[in-house]
Amino acid sequence: VLLGSGGSGSSRGYLWVLQTVLMKPFSVFCPVFICSYMVLAPVFGYLGDRYNRKYIMCGGITFWSVVTLSSSYTPKQHFWALLLTRGLVGVGEASYSTIAPTIIADLYVKERRTSMLSIFYFAIPVGRWVLLLPCSTKVLGSNPSLAACCPCAGVGCRSLDSSPEKHLPLPPLQLQPCLWGNTLCCLHSRSFVLSTLGFTAVAFVTGSLALWAPTFLFRAAVFNGKKAPCADEAHCASSESLIFGIITVVTGVLGVFSGVQASRLLRTRTAQADPLVCAAGLLLSAPFLYLAIVFAQGSTAATYAFIFLGETFLSMNWAIVADILLYVVVPTRRSTAEALQIVISHLLGDAGSPYLIGLSDSLRRTDSFLWQFRSLQLSLMLCSFVSVVGGAFFLATALFIEDDRGRAENYEPTGEAPDEPIVVPKSGRSTRVPVSSVLI
């Protein structure tokens, strides 16, 4: 109703945002979760650099499981309670995603660590779609007892976590006194900043496609006369959502695996292998995403094929970016760096990209089927441009990666002896070792 009332292009854009928030309240679930995730990630990053990470992570996952379970039994008439529990889910996500990679970094080194990170980041595509199917209302209906399978998976993961704690609190002189001090130290690494901006481009494109690709494919089918128009596109595009979800799962696994293997082969020739593989993935994804958008008006099969190739290349850098962070940042700041990367990539990436695409789509001339398709088609072309920009950031990372890695490996705290010991538990007793022994 709001959008059909006419008005200038800019006013219609503002009305689209207003309509999205007020008339479709469930569309605020994702922003609420992302906002809580971004706010809590620095807190857990700060704590992870100072206290027992295993207990922090397990506590966060337990809280996540309880909150998710409670949301399964929230009546539909209590929408704001459901919204609150959705926001609290960010506690578990923030505690796990900022700390788990640093524990993996302590347990494995070099190529072995990259392989373990690739297994860890398989959870992104697999967890997003495969675990979503049995926990979705379409499969489970409105039975909250069956929906409780999701938090049970989190409790199971917590019970399996028996990793040793190798990196416990360091003496105060080796740590920045506040979160802001650690953050500034992380920003001194050019490779960290540039790779984070490159990964932000990945988050931007991924967030845009996750929300708008099924709708775009449905509008393309309507435009081609293969489907009848529908007032509620979100429900009418169920088949497109299913196909796109399957593509996301398969391409996520293939992309992470192929990216790690390509990096491993290229490392024998150059120390810049990791950022070069990330750049290649983004730069190769851009033309395929563009072709998928262009071919949607003519061939559905070609569109899905190009989406498959584009998302495969887009997924190549997930594990590699995490590995770059771990070897260009000293161990005492890794959790803070993970949190900072999460905040930047979500804040400038998938937190706002779906709304930016939707705002651009709402600025169409008319509400005819032709312009509904064309406007979204033109809006999604922004994803190809952002992929190229992200590739450029990774190419710039390659210029500084060797210097930053050497600086982290040879790091010596200023104002104190370089071999100031830290305490590491071993069989229930304390063992004193030099800092350099944990600079992996």
C-alpha positions as CSV (number, residue, x, y, z in Angstrom):
1,V,0.0,0.0,0.0
2,L,2.7,2.4,0.9
3,L,4.7,1.8,-2.2
4,G,1.7,1.9,-4.4
5,S,0.8,5.4,-3.3
6,G,3.2,7.1,-5.7
7,G,5.7,9.8,-4.8
8,S,9.2,10.6,-5.9
9,G,12.0,8.0,-6.1
10,S,13.7,9.0,-2.9
11,S,10.5,9.1,-0.9
12,R,9.6,5.6,-2.2
13,G,12.9,4.3,-1.1
14,Y,12.3,5.6,2.5
15,L,8.8,4.1,2.4
16,W,10.3,0.7,1.4
17,V,12.5,0.7,4.5
18,L,9.6,1.8,6.7
19,Q,7.4,-0.9,5.2
20,T,10.0,-3.5,5.7
21,V,10.4,-2.8,9.4
22,L,6.8,-2.0,10.3
23,M,4.7,-4.2,8.1
24,K,7.0,-7.2,7.9
25,P,8.3,-7.5,11.5
26,F,10.1,-10.8,11.0
27,S,12.5,-9.1,8.7
28,V,14.1,-7.5,11.7
29,F,15.3,-10.8,13.1
30,C,18.5,-10.8,11.1
31,P,19.5,-7.2,11.9
32,V,18.9,-7.7,15.6
33,F,21.1,-10.8,15.7
34,I,23.9,-9.2,13.7
35,C,23.8,-6.1,15.9
36,S,24.0,-8.1,19.1
37,Y,26.7,-10.3,17.5
38,M,28.8,-7.2,16.6
39,V,28.4,-5.6,20.0
40,L,29.3,-8.8,21.9
41,A,32.2,-10.0,19.7
42,P,34.7,-7.4,21.0
43,V,33.8,-8.2,24.6
44,F,34.5,-11.9,24.1
45,G,37.6,-11.1,22.1
46,Y,38.9,-9.0,25.0
47,L,38.1,-11.8,27.5
48,G,39.5,-14.5,25.2
49,D,43.0,-12.8,25.2
50,R,43.0,-12.8,29.1
51,Y,41.1,-15.7,30.5
52,N,40.5,-19.4,29.9
53,R,39.1,-19.5,26.4
54,K,37.6,-23.0,26.6
55,Y,35.4,-22.1,29.6
56,I,34.3,-18.9,27.9
57,M,33.4,-20.6,24.7
58,C,31.6,-23.5,26.4
59,G,29.7,-21.0,28.6
60,G,28.6,-19.0,25.5
61,I,27.4,-22.1,23.6
62,T,25.5,-23.3,26.7
63,F,23.8,-19.9,26.9
64,W,23.1,-20.0,23.2
65,S,21.5,-23.5,23.5
66,V,19.2,-22.3,26.4
67,V,18.1,-19.2,24.6
68,T,17.4,-21.1,21.4
69,L,15.4,-23.7,23.2
70,S,13.4,-21.0,25.0
71,S,12.6,-19.3,21.7
72,S,11.2,-22.6,20.4
73,Y,8.5,-22.5,23.0
74,T,7.7,-18.7,22.7
75,P,4.1,-18.2,21.6
76,K,3.6,-16.5,18.3
77,Q,1.7,-13.7,20.0
78,H,4.8,-12.7,22.0
79,F,6.8,-11.4,19.1
80,W,9.0,-9.1,21.1
81,A,10.1,-12.0,23.4
82,L,11.1,-14.0,20.3
83,L,12.9,-10.9,19.0
84,L,14.8,-10.7,22.4
85,T,15.8,-14.3,22.3
86,R,17.0,-13.9,18.8
87,G,19.2,-11.1,19.8
88,L,20.6,-13.1,22.8
89,V,21.7,-15.8,20.3
90,G,24.5,-13.4,19.5
91,V,26.1,-14.3,22.8
92,G,26.9,-17.8,21.7
93,E,27.9,-16.8,18.2
94,A,30.3,-14.1,19.5
95,S,31.9,-16.3,22.1
96,Y,32.4,-19.2,19.7
97,S,33.5,-17.4,16.5
98,T,36.1,-15.2,18.2
99,I,37.7,-17.8,20.3
100,A,37.5,-21.2,18.5
101,P,40.0,-20.2,15.6
102,T,42.6,-19.1,18.2
103,I,42.4,-22.5,19.9
104,I,42.8,-24.2,16.5
105,A,45.9,-22.0,16.0
106,D,47.4,-23.2,19.2
107,L,46.8,-26.8,18.4
108,Y,48.1,-26.9,14.8
109,V,50.7,-25.1,12.8
110,K,51.3,-24.2,9.1
111,E,49.6,-26.5,6.5
112,R,48.0,-28.6,9.2
113,R,46.4,-25.5,10.8
114,T,45.0,-24.4,7.4
115,S,43.4,-27.8,6.9
116,M,41.8,-27.8,10.4
117,L,40.5,-24.2,9.7
118,S,38.9,-25.4,6.5
119,I,37.1,-28.2,8.4
120,F,36.0,-25.6,10.9
121,Y,34.7,-23.2,8.3
122,F,32.7,-26.0,6.5
123,A,30.1,-25.1,9.2
124,I,29.3,-21.9,7.4
125,P,27.5,-23.4,4.4
126,V,26.5,-26.7,6.0
127,G,25.2,-25.2,9.2
128,R,23.4,-22.4,7.5
129,W,21.3,-24.6,5.2
130,V,21.5,-28.3,6.2
131,L,20.7,-27.8,9.9
132,L,18.1,-25.2,8.9
133,L,16.0,-27.8,7.1
134,P,15.1,-30.0,10.1
135,C,14.7,-27.0,12.3
136,S,12.5,-25.0,9.9
137,T,8.8,-24.6,10.5
138,K,8.0,-26.0,7.0
139,V,9.4,-29.4,8.1
140,L,8.5,-29.4,11.7
141,G,5.3,-27.4,11.6
142,S,4.5,-25.6,14.9
143,N,5.7,-28.4,17.2
144,P,8.2,-26.8,19.6
145,S,9.4,-30.1,20.9
146,L,10.8,-31.0,17.4
147,A,12.2,-27.5,16.9
148,A,14.3,-28.1,20.0
149,C,16.7,-30.2,17.9
150,C,18.7,-27.0,17.0
151,P,19.8,-26.1,20.6
152,C,20.5,-29.8,21.3
153,A,23.1,-29.7,18.5
154,G,24.8,-26.9,20.3
155,V,24.9,-28.8,23.6
156,G,26.3,-31.8,21.8
157,C,29.1,-29.6,20.3
158,R,29.9,-28.2,23.8
159,S,30.1,-31.7,25.3
160,L,32.6,-32.7,22.6
161,D,34.9,-29.7,23.3
162,S,37.8,-31.2,25.3
163,S,40.6,-29.2,23.7
164,P,43.6,-28.4,25.9
165,E,44.1,-24.8,27.0
166,K,47.6,-23.8,25.9
167,H,47.3,-20.0,25.9
168,L,46.2,-18.7,29.3
169,P,46.4,-15.2,30.7
170,L,49.7,-13.5,30.3
171,P,51.4,-11.2,32.8
172,P,49.8,-7.7,32.7
173,L,52.9,-6.1,31.2
174,Q,52.4,-8.2,28.0
175,L,48.8,-7.1,27.5
176,Q,47.3,-3.8,26.5
177,P,45.4,-2.4,29.5
178,C,42.2,-2.0,27.6
179,L,40.3,-3.2,24.5
180,W,41.0,0.0,22.7
181,G,44.7,-0.5,23.1
182,N,44.6,-4.0,21.7
183,T,42.5,-2.8,18.8
184,L,44.9,-0.1,17.9
185,C,47.8,-2.6,17.9
186,C,45.8,-4.9,15.5
187,L,45.2,-1.9,13.2
188,H,48.9,-1.4,12.9
189,S,49.1,-4.6,10.8
190,R,48.4,-3.5,7.2
191,S,47.7,-7.1,6.1
192,F,45.1,-7.5,8.8
193,V,43.3,-4.3,7.8
194,L,43.4,-5.0,4.1
195,S,42.3,-8.7,4.4
196,T,39.5,-7.6,6.7
197,L,38.2,-5.1,4.1
198,G,38.5,-7.9,1.4
199,F,36.5,-10.3,3.6
200,T,34.0,-7.5,4.1
201,A,33.3,-7.6,0.4
202,V,32.7,-11.3,0.7
203,A,30.2,-10.7,3.5
204,F,28.5,-7.9,1.5
205,V,27.9,-10.2,-1.6
206,T,27.0,-13.2,0.5
207,G,24.4,-11.2,2.5
208,S,22.9,-9.7,-0.6
209,L,22.6,-13.0,-2.4
210,A,21.2,-14.9,0.6
211,L,18.2,-12.6,0.9
212,W,17.6,-11.5,-2.7
213,A,18.7,-14.3,-5.0
214,P,15.6,-16.4,-4.5
215,T,13.3,-13.4,-5.1
216,F,15.3,-12.5,-8.2
217,L,15.0,-16.0,-9.6
218,F,11.3,-16.0,-8.9
219,R,10.8,-12.6,-10.7
220,A,12.9,-13.9,-13.6
221,A,10.5,-16.9,-13.8
222,V,7.5,-14.6,-13.8
223,F,9.2,-12.3,-16.4
224,N,9.7,-15.4,-18.7
225,G,6.2,-16.6,-18.2
226,K,7.2,-19.8,-16.4
227,K,5.4,-18.8,-13.2
228,A,2.3,-16.8,-12.3
229,P,2.7,-13.5,-10.4
230,C,2.4,-13.7,-6.6
231,A,1.8,-11.0,-4.1
232,D,3.9,-12.6,-1.4
233,E,7.2,-13.3,-3.2
234,A,8.9,-14.7,-0.1
235,H,6.5,-17.7,0.1
236,C,6.0,-18.1,-3.6
237,A,9.8,-18.4,-4.2
238,S,10.0,-21.6,-2.1
239,S,11.4,-23.8,-4.9
240,E,14.0,-21.1,-5.9
241,S,15.0,-20.9,-2.2
242,L,15.5,-24.6,-2.0
243,I,17.6,-24.8,-5.1
244,F,19.6,-21.8,-4.1
245,G,20.1,-23.3,-0.6
246,I,21.4,-26.6,-2.1
247,I,23.8,-24.6,-4.3
248,T,25.0,-22.7,-1.3
249,V,25.8,-25.9,0.6
250,V,27.7,-27.6,-2.3
251,T,29.6,-24.5,-3.4
252,G,30.5,-23.6,0.2
253,V,32.1,-27.0,0.7
254,L,33.8,-27.0,-2.7
255,G,35.0,-23.4,-2.4
256,V,36.6,-23.9,1.1
257,F,38.3,-27.1,0.0
258,S,39.5,-25.8,-3.4
259,G,40.8,-22.6,-1.8
260,V,42.8,-24.4,0.8
261,Q,44.3,-26.8,-1.8
262,A,45.1,-24.0,-4.2
263,S,46.8,-22.1,-1.4
264,R,48.8,-25.1,-0.3
265,L,50.1,-25.7,-3.8
266,L,51.0,-22.1,-4.4
267,R,52.8,-21.7,-1.0
268,T,55.7,-23.8,-2.5
269,R,56.3,-21.0,-5.0
270,T,55.5,-17.8,-3.1
271,A,54.9,-16.6,0.4
272,Q,52.1,-14.4,-0.9
273,A,50.0,-17.4,-1.8
274,D,47.2,-16.8,0.7
275,P,46.1,-13.3,-0.4
276,L,46.6,-14.1,-4.0
277,V,44.2,-17.1,-3.8
278,C,41.7,-14.9,-2.0
279,A,42.0,-12.2,-4.7
280,A,41.7,-14.8,-7.5
281,G,38.5,-16.1,-5.9
282,L,36.8,-12.8,-5.7
283,L,37.9,-11.6,-9.1
284,L,36.8,-14.8,-10.7
285,S,33.4,-14.7,-8.9
286,A,32.6,-11.2,-10.3
287,P,32.1,-12.2,-14.0
288,F,30.1,-15.3,-13.2
289,L,27.8,-13.5,-10.8
290,Y,27.3,-10.8,-13.5
291,L,26.6,-13.5,-16.1
292,A,24.1,-15.2,-13.8
293,I,22.2,-11.9,-13.4
294,V,22.2,-11.2,-17.1
295,F,21.2,-14.7,-18.3
296,A,18.3,-14.8,-15.9
297,Q,16.0,-13.3,-18.5
298,G,16.8,-16.0,-21.0
299,S,18.0,-19.3,-19.5
300,T,17.2,-20.6,-16.0
301,A,19.8,-23.4,-16.4
302,A,22.6,-21.0,-17.3
303,T,21.6,-18.8,-14.4
304,Y,22.0,-21.6,-11.9
305,A,25.2,-22.7,-13.5
306,F,26.8,-19.3,-13.2
307,I,25.5,-18.9,-9.7
308,F,27.2,-22.2,-8.8
309,L,30.5,-21.1,-10.3
310,G,30.3,-17.6,-8.8
311,E,29.5,-18.8,-5.2
312,T,32.3,-21.5,-5.5
313,F,34.9,-18.9,-6.2
314,L,33.4,-16.6,-3.6
315,S,33.8,-19.3,-0.9
316,M,37.4,-19.9,-1.5
317,N,38.8,-17.5,1.0
318,W,36.9,-18.3,4.2
319,A,39.5,-20.5,5.8
320,I,42.4,-18.6,4.2
321,V,41.4,-15.3,5.6
322,A,41.2,-16.8,9.1
323,D,44.7,-18.2,8.6
324,I,46.1,-14.9,7.5
325,L,44.8,-13.2,10.7
326,L,46.3,-15.9,12.9
327,Y,49.8,-15.5,11.5
328,V,50.0,-11.7,11.1
329,V,48.6,-11.0,14.7
330,V,50.5,-12.0,17.8
331,P,48.8,-14.7,20.0
332,T,48.0,-12.3,22.8
333,R,45.8,-10.3,20.5
334,R,44.2,-12.9,18.2
335,S,40.8,-13.0,19.9
336,T,40.6,-9.3,19.8
337,A,41.6,-9.3,16.1
338,E,38.9,-12.0,15.4
339,A,36.3,-9.8,17.1
340,L,37.4,-6.7,15.2
341,Q,37.2,-8.5,11.9
342,I,33.7,-9.7,12.8
343,V,32.5,-6.2,13.6
344,I,33.9,-4.6,10.5
345,S,32.9,-7.4,8.0
346,H,29.3,-7.5,9.4
347,L,28.9,-3.8,9.9
348,L,30.0,-2.9,6.4
349,G,29.0,-6.2,4.8
350,D,25.9,-8.3,5.3
351,A,24.3,-6.1,8.0
352,G,23.4,-3.4,5.5
353,S,23.9,-4.9,2.0
354,P,20.4,-6.5,1.8
355,Y,18.8,-3.2,2.7
356,L,20.9,-1.4,0.2
357,I,19.9,-3.8,-2.5
358,G,16.2,-3.5,-1.4
359,L,16.4,0.3,-1.3
360,S,17.8,0.4,-4.8
361,D,15.2,-2.1,-6.0
362,S,12.4,0.1,-4.6
363,L,13.5,3.1,-6.8
364,R,11.9,1.6,-9.9
365,R,9.7,3.6,-12.2
366,T,6.6,1.5,-12.0
367,D,5.4,-1.7,-10.3
368,S,5.0,-3.6,-13.6
369,F,6.4,-7.2,-13.8
370,L,9.1,-5.9,-16.2
371,W,10.4,-3.2,-13.9
372,Q,10.2,-5.5,-10.8
373,F,12.6,-7.8,-12.6
374,R,14.8,-5.1,-14.2
375,S,15.2,-3.0,-11.0
376,L,16.3,-6.0,-8.9
377,Q,18.6,-7.1,-11.8
378,L,20.3,-3.8,-11.9
379,S,20.6,-3.6,-8.1
380,L,22.2,-7.0,-7.8
381,M,24.9,-6.0,-10.3
382,L,26.4,-4.1,-7.4
383,C,27.6,-7.5,-6.1
384,S,30.0,-8.0,-9.0
385,F,31.5,-4.5,-8.5
386,V,32.0,-5.2,-4.8
387,S,33.7,-8.5,-5.6
388,V,36.2,-6.7,-7.8
389,V,36.9,-4.2,-5.0
390,G,37.4,-7.0,-2.5
391,G,39.8,-8.7,-4.9
392,A,41.8,-5.4,-5.1
393,F,42.1,-5.3,-1.3
394,F,43.5,-8.8,-1.3
395,L,46.0,-7.9,-4.0
396,A,47.1,-5.0,-1.8
397,T,47.4,-7.5,1.1
398,A,49.9,-9.5,-0.9
399,L,52.2,-6.5,-0.9
400,F,52.6,-6.4,2.9
401,I,51.9,-10.0,4.0
402,E,55.6,-11.1,4.3
403,D,56.6,-8.1,6.4
404,D,53.6,-8.3,8.7
405,R,54.1,-12.1,9.2
406,G,57.8,-11.7,10.0
407,R,57.0,-8.8,12.4
408,A,54.4,-11.0,14.3
409,E,56.7,-14.0,14.4
410,N,59.6,-11.9,15.8
411,Y,57.5,-9.9,18.1
412,E,59.1,-8.7,21.3
413,P,57.1,-6.7,23.9
414,T,58.5,-3.2,24.4
415,G,59.6,-2.1,27.8
416,E,60.4,-5.5,29.2
417,A,62.6,-8.6,28.7
418,P,61.8,-10.4,25.4
419,D,61.6,-13.8,27.2
420,E,59.2,-12.8,30.0
421,P,57.7,-16.2,30.9
422,I,54.0,-17.0,30.8
423,V,52.2,-19.7,32.7
424,V,50.9,-22.7,30.8
425,P,49.1,-25.6,32.6
426,K,50.5,-29.1,32.1
427,S,49.0,-32.0,34.0
428,G,47.6,-29.8,36.6
429,R,50.8,-27.9,37.3
430,S,52.3,-24.6,36.1
431,T,55.1,-24.6,33.6
432,R,57.0,-21.4,32.7
433,V,58.0,-21.0,29.0
434,P,59.2,-18.1,26.9
435,V,56.7,-16.0,24.9
436,S,58.5,-16.9,21.7
437,S,57.5,-20.6,22.1
438,V,53.8,-19.8,21.5
439,L,54.3,-17.4,18.6
440,I,53.1,-19.9,16.0
